[in-house]
Amino acid sequence: MVRTEEIALVVFIGCNLLFMSWYWYRARPGSQERLFMPQLMLLSVAMLVGILPRVIWPTAERVKIAGSTVSIILSIAAMIVGVRRLLRAYSNRRV
């Protein structure tokens, strides 16, 4: 049986992802929001990938494990890309 907390979390993260994609679309070119919003969106997608198998298939353990593994891989990829962009932004900054 699916808990209502998990469904509420999926809805919240999905709405947050929609808001962030709209905000990224509306951001000025070259702004910090335009630069770092894709990493935040990727982290939201990673959270959704980790939670959705628990909501859709509550009894399938292998699918839950696969979703958690993919979620961890996406989170690590988002962190690596975010740190690289941050270092590049600080190295290109004029003093």
Summary of the structure (lengths in Angstrom):
residues: 95
radius of gyration: 16.2
end to end distance: 57.3
largest distance: 57.3
contacts: 244
relative contact order: 0.13
helix: 84%
strand: 0%
